[in-house]
Amino acid sequence: MKKVCAWCNKQLSQDVGQSDDMISHGICNECRDYFFSPQGPPSFAKFLDMLDVPVLVVDDDVKVVAANEKARSLLGKSGDELSDMYLGEAIECPYARLPGGCGRSVHCRSCAIRLTVLDTYLTGRSNYDVQAYKDVCFDGGIRNISFLISTVKSGEFVYLKIHEIKGEESEQEKAA
């Protein structure tokens, strides 16, 4: 079993004789000192921006309420653009453009991202390394993106962490 920092993903330890697939979470000394310093925690925006993976904070309707710099860069949008945008709109899901919008098409019922976020919101249970596939609009074409997501609930919001992103070429790119 591997133990990693839940804040920065740094490996803390690995127990010999247990499966490498199992992961437990803790906090490293650096994150503990930074987030729980005697001066108090950093601002929420600074906290998000220090995380080394894209993180979106969403509400119970899967609307984005905040995003760190890595997420804004990945999505090519500013914080103002992302604020109050449905997650499907933020990640350029082609189904979010259908009548009814994000969360209201037949495709949304099987969306691993949406289902994982809602599960965490409703149950309070964190989810780690959930495999997700998403059709995403890129430069006039559609690409299927594969990635892992993790979710954690804090108060009335869910933190959605995106990691291990892999994309496939669009049909247009394959033809070129």
C-alpha positions as CSV (number, residue, x, y, z in Angstrom):
1,M,0.0,0.0,0.0
2,K,1.2,3.4,-0.9
3,K,0.6,6.4,1.3
4,V,0.5,9.8,-0.5
5,C,-0.2,13.4,0.6
6,A,-3.8,14.2,-0.1
7,W,-2.8,17.8,-0.8
8,C,0.2,17.6,-3.1
9,N,0.3,13.9,-4.1
10,K,3.9,13.4,-2.8
11,Q,4.5,9.8,-1.9
12,L,4.9,9.5,1.9
13,S,5.6,5.8,2.3
14,Q,5.1,2.4,0.9
15,D,4.3,-0.7,3.0
16,V,6.2,-3.7,1.9
17,G,4.1,-6.8,1.3
18,Q,0.9,-5.0,0.4
19,S,-0.5,-4.3,-3.0
20,D,0.9,-1.3,-4.8
21,D,-2.6,-0.6,-6.2
22,M,-3.9,0.3,-2.7
23,I,-3.5,4.0,-1.8
24,S,-4.0,5.7,1.5
25,H,-3.9,9.5,2.1
26,G,-2.2,11.6,4.7
27,I,-0.4,15.0,4.7
28,C,3.3,15.7,4.2
29,N,5.2,18.0,6.5
30,E,5.5,20.8,3.9
31,C,1.7,20.9,3.3
32,R,1.0,20.7,7.0
33,D,3.3,23.6,7.7
34,Y,1.8,25.6,4.8
35,F,-1.9,24.9,5.3
36,F,-2.0,24.7,9.0
37,S,0.6,27.4,9.9
38,P,0.2,29.6,13.0
39,Q,-0.5,32.5,10.7
40,G,-3.6,30.7,9.3
41,P,-4.3,29.2,6.0
42,P,-3.7,30.9,2.7
43,S,-6.5,32.4,0.7
44,F,-8.7,29.9,-1.1
45,A,-7.4,30.9,-4.5
46,K,-3.8,30.6,-3.4
47,F,-4.6,27.2,-1.9
48,L,-6.1,25.9,-5.2
49,D,-3.3,27.4,-7.2
50,M,-0.6,25.6,-5.2
51,L,-2.1,22.2,-6.1
52,D,0.0,20.6,-8.9
53,V,-3.0,19.0,-10.8
54,P,-6.1,20.6,-12.4
55,V,-8.8,21.1,-9.7
56,L,-12.3,22.4,-10.2
57,V,-14.6,23.1,-7.3
58,V,-18.3,22.4,-8.2
59,D,-21.6,22.8,-6.4
60,D,-24.6,20.4,-6.1
61,D,-25.7,21.2,-9.7
62,V,-22.2,20.4,-11.0
63,K,-21.6,24.1,-11.8
64,V,-18.0,25.4,-11.4
65,V,-17.5,27.8,-8.5
66,A,-13.7,27.9,-8.6
67,A,-10.8,26.5,-10.6
68,N,-7.0,26.5,-10.0
69,E,-4.5,27.8,-12.5
70,K,-3.7,24.4,-13.8
71,A,-7.4,23.8,-14.6
72,R,-7.9,27.2,-16.1
73,S,-4.8,26.6,-18.3
74,L,-6.0,23.1,-19.3
75,L,-9.4,24.4,-20.2
76,G,-8.1,27.6,-21.9
77,K,-10.5,29.7,-19.8
78,S,-10.3,32.5,-17.2
79,G,-11.7,32.1,-13.8
80,D,-14.5,34.6,-14.7
81,E,-15.4,32.5,-17.8
82,L,-15.6,29.3,-15.7
83,S,-17.5,30.8,-12.8
84,D,-21.1,29.5,-12.8
85,M,-20.6,27.4,-15.9
86,Y,-21.8,23.9,-15.9
87,L,-18.9,21.4,-15.9
88,G,-19.9,20.0,-19.3
89,E,-19.8,23.5,-20.7
90,A,-16.4,24.1,-19.1
91,I,-14.8,21.0,-20.5
92,E,-16.4,21.6,-24.0
93,C,-18.6,18.5,-23.9
94,P,-20.5,18.3,-27.2
95,Y,-23.6,17.0,-25.4
96,A,-23.7,20.1,-23.2
97,R,-24.6,21.9,-26.4
98,L,-27.7,19.8,-27.0
99,P,-31.2,21.1,-26.1
100,G,-31.5,21.1,-22.3
101,G,-27.8,21.6,-21.9
102,C,-25.3,20.0,-19.5
103,G,-26.8,17.4,-17.2
104,R,-30.1,17.1,-19.1
105,S,-29.3,15.0,-22.2
106,V,-29.5,11.2,-22.4
107,H,-25.7,11.1,-22.5
108,C,-25.4,12.7,-19.1
109,R,-27.0,9.7,-17.4
110,S,-23.8,7.7,-18.1
111,C,-21.2,10.4,-17.7
112,A,-18.6,9.1,-15.2
113,I,-17.6,12.6,-14.3
114,R,-21.1,13.8,-13.5
115,L,-22.0,10.6,-11.7
116,T,-18.8,10.6,-9.6
117,V,-19.2,14.3,-8.6
118,L,-22.9,13.7,-7.6
119,D,-22.0,10.5,-5.7
120,T,-19.5,12.4,-3.6
121,Y,-21.9,15.3,-3.1
122,L,-24.8,13.1,-2.0
123,T,-22.9,10.6,0.1
124,G,-19.9,12.6,1.2
125,R,-17.7,9.6,0.2
126,S,-14.5,10.5,-1.7
127,N,-13.7,8.8,-4.9
128,Y,-10.1,8.2,-6.1
129,D,-8.7,7.3,-9.5
130,V,-12.0,6.9,-11.3
131,Q,-11.6,6.2,-15.0
132,A,-13.5,8.7,-17.1
133,Y,-13.8,9.1,-20.9
134,K,-15.2,12.2,-22.4
135,D,-15.8,13.5,-25.9
136,V,-14.5,17.0,-26.0
137,C,-14.7,19.7,-28.7
138,F,-11.3,20.7,-30.1
139,D,-10.8,23.2,-33.0
140,G,-13.9,22.2,-34.8
141,G,-13.5,18.4,-34.2
142,I,-14.3,16.1,-31.4
143,R,-11.7,14.1,-29.4
144,N,-12.2,11.3,-26.9
145,I,-10.2,12.1,-23.8
146,S,-9.3,9.5,-21.2
147,F,-8.4,10.5,-17.7
148,L,-8.6,9.7,-14.0
149,I,-10.6,11.8,-11.7
150,S,-10.8,12.0,-7.9
151,T,-13.5,13.8,-5.8
152,V,-13.6,15.0,-2.3
153,K,-16.5,16.9,-0.6
154,S,-15.8,19.9,1.6
155,G,-18.8,21.7,3.0
156,E,-21.3,22.3,0.2
157,F,-18.8,21.8,-2.6
158,V,-16.9,19.0,-4.3
159,Y,-13.3,19.2,-5.4
160,L,-12.8,17.5,-8.7
161,K,-9.2,16.6,-9.4
162,I,-8.2,15.7,-13.0
163,H,-5.1,13.6,-13.6
164,E,-3.5,11.2,-16.1
165,I,-5.0,12.9,-19.2
166,K,-4.7,11.0,-22.5
167,G,-6.3,12.0,-25.8
168,E,-7.0,10.4,-29.0
169,E,-6.7,12.1,-32.4
170,S,-9.9,13.3,-34.0
171,E,-11.1,11.8,-37.2
172,Q,-10.0,15.0,-39.0
173,E,-6.5,14.8,-37.6
174,K,-6.2,11.1,-38.6
175,A,-7.2,11.9,-42.2
176,A,-4.7,14.8,-42.5
